Amino acid sequence: MPMQKTIDIGTLISLVQRLLMKNTTVDIQQEIIPSLVILNEGILHMRNTSPTSIDEDHQFLYAYVLYKLLVTDDYVRQIHTLTHQLYVRLQKSPLTAENLYTPETGYTLALLAEDNLLPMNMPIHWKDWDDAIARKALHFPMEESLFSQKQLVLLQTIQYFTKRSAANKLHPYLAQVVEHSLPFFVSQYIGMSASTTFTPVLHLEQVRFGLNGGLAGMLLVLLKTYEIYPLPALQTVIQQGISYILSFRQDIDFSEGNYSAFPDTTNGKYAGSQFSRSLNWQSGDLVQALVFYRAATVFQDQELEKLANLIGLNTLLRTTEETTAITDVTLEKGSAGLSLLYHVLNLTTQNSIYQSGCQLWMDHTLQTLNNQKSIPQNTNLRKGLPGIGIALGSIAYGKENTWLDWLLK
């Protein structure tokens, strides 16, 4: 079923509605909450039986999501237990403590502080956190082999200091880290004919387009940052990034096996770009549609919004493993992440048709969990139980929330 350049949006919506004929007025919380409780029990069991396998940054966030959804003392106690364990480790040697000051834990602690969920007898020394997190970001090695790791550290740090900024006052480290990061970020625009605001500091051989070290993740964080820090150079870098993505667009034609409008990776040339059928949280057209929607809102760009509609709605026609490459239930590349991405699109656009996609892949996830098939036995966020739980919990919560911003990078 090809998507032609001249396709009418109304026709596309009609196709999607016929394909996804399903009652989406069901009680989503009632469907999801039993699975969340079981997932949490699995995480706690792993923590008790194999403490070295636990990723506590993600446990913090998962416990917070469950608290926001269920508002019970059980999850407050879980948060306090995790905070106490962190507090004890911070009292140890300076070297050990330095490694614990991560932007992810700091961001989650800031969320907990907003809801008064931190123990009163364990004060957070924010200056220590701010200094340690900024120091890591500003001194992280500038090497091509470490590009993805450095980008992740920079984006997490920008997110952390965006969160730490007051409503009427930017955190002083935010401007410093943003301005340090922009020359690094534009290194991804390889082969771009238009001049960039900054001289790239690296010469990359390949660029990824999605989240988790790719262009889309970078642009989503920078768009959020631009809303509180409207630096002209930041706007230029964002718009150049979107132009760069658009320069690799291909026509979609399912009959020819062309499922995606945008590639997963590129070497800077269209002929050297890798297109696939992948549609998930980390990569694929849905991620790019989200970038276009948010940029259209920030910059009041109606043409970009029309393109976002065309790209985003077309993905709803892809409902099988053959057309999405979905083979598991994880956040990173599975049905839980895809369901959450449709949920985010629904919140962003207020177009309830995206909730149909959310429902479809949420049902797939819950059915797999209930049948206990292909359930990952680890606590990694992207590939394990916390990511699945955070995805389902966020959908059940149903409202805009700041922990979703953290995941979108």
N, C-alpha and C positions, 0 to 999 in steps of 0.2 A: 504494500500500500504506500505509494510514493508521496512525499510531501513536495509539491511543486512550489516554485518561488511565488506564484500568484494565488496560492490557496487562500480562501476566505476564512477568517477566524471563526465566523459563525458556523461554517460547515465543519471545521475541525472540532469545535465544541460539541456539535451534534453527533459526530462520529464517536467522540470520547464518551458521551453520555450513554449511547447505545451499547458501547463496549463494557462500560462499568455500571450496568444497571444493578444497583444494590442499595438497600436502605441504609443510609449513613446516619440515621437518627438514633441508632442503638446507643445504649449506655456504655460508652467506651471505658469509663472507670471500672464498671462492674466486670468488663471483659479482662482488663489488664491487671488489676490489683492482686488477684490470687497468684498470678505468675511472678509479679514483683516480689511478693513475700517469699516465694520459693527460691527465687534467684538470690535474695539477700541471705537466706539461710545457707545457701551453697557457698557464698562468699565468706560468711562467718565460719563455716566449717573448715574451709581451706585456711583461714587465718589461724584457727586453733590447731590444726593438724600439720600445717606446713608454713610457718610464719615467713620463711625466706621467699615464698612465692608471691607475697602480697605486695601490690602496688598501692601504697597508702594514700598517695595524692588522689587517686581515683576513688578510693573508698570514702574519703572525705566528701567528694562531690556527690557520690551515689547516696550516702546517708542524708545529705542535705536535700537532694531531690525527693527522697522518700518522706522526709519530714514535711516539706512544702506540700506534698500531695496528701499525706495522711494526718499530719499534725498530732502525733502521738508521742508520749514520753519515752517510748522504746527507742526511737531514733534520736532523741535528745541525749539519752544515755550513751548511745553508740557514738555520737559526735563527741561527747565529753571524754569517752574512753580513748578515742583516736587523738584528741587534743592533748590528753595527759601523756600518752606515749610519745608524741612529738615534743612536748615540753621537756620530758625527761632526757630525750636525746639531745636537745639543744643545750642542755646544761653540761654536756660532756666536752671533749676537747674541741678547741676552735676549728681544727681541720674538719672534724666530723660535722660540726654545726654548720660550717660554711656550705657543705654539700646539701644540707637540708633546706636552705633558703632558696626554694624554687619558685618561679613565678606562678606555677599551677597551684601549689599549696597556698602561697600568699593570696592569690585571687580568691580561692575558696574560703580562706579565713576572713577576707574582707566581706564576702557574702554572708558568712556566719555572724560577723560583727553587726551587720545591718539588721539582722533579725534577733540580736541579743542572745545568740546561742552559744557563745563562748563561756567557759567556766569563769566565774568572777575571781577565783584565786589563781588564775593563770593569765596574767596580763600579756598582751602582745606588744613587743617593743618594735613599733613600726619603722623607726629609723634604721634599726639593724636590718630589717627585711628590705627596705628601700635601697640602702647602700649596697647590700650584698647582691641583690638582683640586678641593679644598674651596673655594678662592677663586672659581673659575668658577661652581660650583653655587650658592653663597650670594649671588652678585652678578649672576646671570643676570636679565635684565629680566623683570618681572612684567606681561606684556601678553597680551591675549587672542589677538592675531595670532601670537604666539610660543608658544602653549600647548604644542603637540606637541613643539617643540624643547626647551622648558624641562623638560617631563615626562621626556623621554628623558635629558637631562643629569642630572636629579635621580636617576632610577632607576639609571643607570649609576654615578653617584657612590656611591649607597647600596650597590650591588653591590660596588664597588671596596673600600669601607671594611669591608664585611662580610667580604670576602676577606682584608683586611689585619688583621682582628681575630684575636688569638690565641685558642687553645682556652679559656683561662680569663680572658681580659681583652678587653673591648671597645675598639676603637680610639676615642680621644677625639672624633674628628671624626664618628663614626657617629651618636651621639645628637644632635649639633648639626644635622647635615644632615637626619635623620629629623624632628626637631621643627620645623625650618624648612619641611619639605616638606608636612606633613599638612594645613595650611590650604589649600594650593594644590591638593592631590589631591582634597579634598572638594568643590572647585568643580565637579567632574564630576557630582555628584549633583543635577542641576538638576530642580526640580519635586518633590523628595523631601518627602513630608509629615512624616516623622519628623525631629526636630531632629538636627543633627550635633554632634559634639564640638567642632568648630572652626567659626568663621564663615568661609564661603568668601571667598577674596580676589579672585575673578573671577566674572563672570556670563557663562557660556558660552551660546551659542545652539545648539550641537550637540555631542554626545558620541559617541565611537567605543567599541565594545564589545570589540574584539579586542586583539591585540598591536600593537607599534610605534606607541605613542601612545594606546592605548586602555585601557579599564578592566581587561581581563584581564591585560595586561602589568603594570600597576600592582599588582594584587592578588597576582600570583605572586611579584613581588619582595618585597612587604611580608610575605607569608606566610613566605618564606625568612628574612627579617630577624627576624620575630617569634620564630622558633625560637631565636635567640641573644640577642635583645633583647625580652623579653616585656613591653613597655610597655602598660599598660591602654588608653591612648588609641589605640595602634596596633591593638589587637584590635578596638576599637569601629569604627574607620575601615574595617577589613577586613570586619567583619560587616555594616556598613551598605552597603558596596559590593556584597556578595553579595545582600543584600536588594533593593537597587536593580535589579540585573540580573534577579532573579527576578520583579520586578514587571512586566516586559515580556514574560514568557513567553507564547507562543501554542501551540495544539495543532498537531501535525504531521499533515498529510494530503497524501500525494504526489499523489493523484488531483485535488486542488484546487490543486496547485502550491505548497503550503506545505511546503517541505523543511526549514526551520530553525525551531527553537523560540525562538531569540533573535535580535534584530535586529543589523544591522551598525552602525547609528547611531540616535540619537534626539534630539529637541529637548526631551525631558523629558515628553512626552505619548505615550501608546500610539498615538494616531491619527497622530502625526507621526514614527513610527518606521519605518525602512527595513529590511525583511526581504529576504533574497535566497537564492539557492541556493548561494552561495559556501561551500566547505568547503576550507580551506587552513591553512597555518601562521599566517597573519596574522589571519584572521577565520573565524567560523563556530562551530557548536555544539561541535566537538571541543575548541576552546580553552576554552570555558566548562566543559565536562566536566572538564578538567584542573584548573581553578580549584576546582571543587566537590570533586573527589577530595582535593586537597591540603588544602583547608580542613577537610574531614571528618576527615582524619587529625590535623591540628594541634589541632582543637577537639573531637575525639571525638564527631562528630555523625553518627549512623547514618542519620538521615533524609536528610541531604545526600548521603551516600554512595549511598543508594538512587536518588536523583535523578540523580546522576552516572552510575550504571550505565544508567539508562533513556536518558539523553541520549547518552552515549558509544556504547553498543551500537547504538542506532538509526542512527548515522552509517555503520556498517558495511554497511547496506543500500544505501548510495549508492555505486555503483561505476562510474559513467559520467560523461562530460563534461556530459551533460544535467542530472544531479543534483548535480554538484559545481562546475561551471564551471572545471574544471582544463583549461588549454589549453597549458601549457608545463611545463618541468622545474625551474623555479627554487625557491629556498627560500621566498620570500615568498608567492607565489600559485600555485606549481606542484606537481608530483607529488613532487619531492624533499622539500619541506617537509611535505607531507601524510604521506608515508611516515615521516619522522622524528617527527612528532607522534604517530602510532600507536605508534611505538617507545617514546616517552616514556611514553605511557599504559600500555604493557606493563610497563615498569620500575616505574612508580608503583603499579600495582594488582596486579602479579604475575598478571594474567589473560591467559593466552596467546592468547585469542581476538583480542586487539588486534594480536598479531603477524601475524595473517592479513591485516589491513588494511595493515600495514607491508609485507608481502611483495607484495601486489597492486600497490601504488603504487611500490615499489622496482623491480619488474619493468618497470613502465611507464617509469620513469626510465631504467633501463639499456638498454632496447630503443631508446628515443629517442636516447640518447647513442651507442649502437653504430651506429645508422643515420645519425648526424650530422644529425639534423633539429632545428631550432629550438633550437640550442645558443647561449646568449648569449655574445657575445665581449667581455666586460668583467670587471673584478675587483671589482665591487661585491658586498658580502656577500649582500644580500637578492635581488639581481636578476642575479647573475653566477656565474662559475665557483667562487669560494671557497665560497659558500653551498651549492652542489650537492655539492661535495667534502666539506664539513664534515658535511652531512646523511648522505651515504653512509658516510663514515668513522665517524661516531658509531654508526650502525646496525651496521657491521661490528665495531666495538669491543665492543658488546654489553652493557656494564656501566654502572652509574651513574657519572657524571663531572661535574665542576664546570663544564666549558665549556658544557654544555647549559644550566645555570642562567643563564649569561651571555646566551644567546640568547633566553631566555624573558622578554621584557619588551615 
